Amino acid sequence: MVLALDLGTTAIKSAVVSARGELLVWAMEEQPLIFTPDGGVEQDPRVWWNTLTRAVHRLWSDAPELRDAVQA
C-alpha cells in the first residue's frame, strides 16, 4: 500500500492506493488562501501542515485497518 498526498492550492487530498493502483480510501481537507492587498495569494505553512495532518488522520479514521499496511 502507498500513502498518496496531493498538495493542491485550495485542498489537500490524501489516499491509500494498492500496489496495483487501486484507490482504497481517500480524504480531502480544504486549504484556506490568504489574499494580500497587492493582489497576491499566500498560504500559512503552519495551517498547511495542520491541514495535511487532518487529511491523513481522516484516512486512518475511515480505514484504520490500512494504516499498518502502508509501505511507502
matplotlib code that plots the C-alpha trace (Angstrom):
import matplotlib.pyplot as plt

x = [0.0, 1.1, 0.1, -0.5, -0.7, -1.9, -1.0, -3.4, -3.9, -7.3, -7.4, -5.1, -6.1, -4.7, -5.3, -4.2, -3.5, -2.8, 0.4, -1.9, -3.1, -6.5, -7.8, -8.8, -9.7, -9.3, -9.9, -9.9, -9.4, -9.8, -6.8, -7.5, -5.9, -4.7, -5.3, -2.9, -3.8, -1.5, -3.3, -1.1, -2.2, -0.4, -0.8, 0.4, 2.8, 1.5, -2.1, -0.8, 0.8, -2.3, -4.5, -2.2, -2.2, -6.0, -6.4, -4.1, -5.9, -9.2, -7.8, -7.0, -10.4, -12.2, -10.0, -7.9, -7.1, -5.0, -2.7, -0.2, -0.3, 1.2, 4.8, 5.6]
y = [0.0, 3.6, 6.8, 9.3, 13.1, 15.8, 19.2, 21.3, 25.0, 25.0, 21.5, 18.7, 15.2, 12.0, 8.5, 4.9, 3.1, -0.6, -1.8, -2.4, 1.2, 0.6, 3.6, 2.1, 5.2, 8.9, 12.1, 15.8, 18.9, 22.4, 24.6, 28.3, 31.0, 34.4, 37.2, 40.1, 43.8, 43.9, 41.1, 38.2, 34.9, 33.1, 30.2, 29.9, 26.9, 26.1, 25.9, 23.9, 21.3, 21.1, 20.6, 17.8, 16.0, 16.3, 14.7, 11.8, 11.3, 11.2, 8.3, 6.4, 7.1, 5.9, 2.8, 2.0, -1.5, 0.1, 2.1, -0.7, -1.9, 1.3, 0.7, 3.9]
z = [0.0, -0.7, 1.1, -1.7, -1.0, -3.4, -2.1, -4.1, -4.0, -2.3, -0.8, 0.4, -0.6, 0.9, -0.3, 0.2, -3.1, -3.6, -5.4, -8.4, -8.4, -6.8, -4.8, -1.5, 0.6, 0.2, 2.2, 1.4, 3.6, 2.3, 2.4, 3.0, 0.9, 2.2, -0.3, 0.1, -0.5, -3.6, -5.3, -4.2, -2.7, 0.1, 2.4, 6.0, 6.3, 9.8, 8.6, 5.6, 7.9, 10.1, 7.1, 5.8, 9.1, 9.4, 5.9, 6.9, 10.2, 8.4, 6.3, 9.4, 10.9, 7.8, 7.3, 10.4, 9.0, 6.2, 8.5, 9.1, 5.5, 4.1, 3.0, 1.1]

ax = plt.figure().add_subplot(projection="3d")
ax.plot(x, y, z, "-o")
ax.set_aspect("equal")
plt.show()
